[in-house]
Amino acid sequence: MSRSAVVPRALGVALAILGWFNLLSAAAGMLGLTIGGGMGIPLEWIEGSPFSSYFWPGIILGVVVGGVQALALIAQRRGFRLAWGLHAAAGLVMMIWIFVEIAIMLVWSPLHGIYFVAGLLQTVAAVLALGAWPRPFLAREPAKGATKPASADA
């Protein structure tokens, strides 16, 4: 059975696009927070947190958030069935990252919204790829104890 028979091509393409967007964003964020010295983000935003600089948050962003995105993309490229579950996990990790970042910094920017929505879309698309979308979409389960009409067997 080919991959296209299991997951619609458009869904696979959407997951690849979202995965690459999230991976490249995490990599850029890691570089900006570590080598770039925090990208001009005030240190006051992380006062009271376990971090004295943006170096370790940058490492976590790149290794954890970016790493799970990379794993999902590699699994998808190689055709592993695990890919869709990894994409779901990657989207959840992205949303958790944004939630925790906002909780620590107590600051919100439109970028937080963009990355949260990107993680949400990736998670939803992955869950659909895992088979959560019923076919046909509006199909109903038969009533409990109902019998099939005689003409349905013919």
Secondary structure, DSSP 8 states (H G I E B T S, - for coil): --HHHHS-HHHHHHHHHHHHHHHHHHHHHHHHHHTTTTTT--GGGGTTSS-SSSHHHHHHIIIIIHHHHHHHHHHHHTT-THHHHHHHHHHHHHHHHHHHHHHHH----HHHHHHHHHHHHHHHHHHIIIIIS-SSTT-----TT----GGGG-
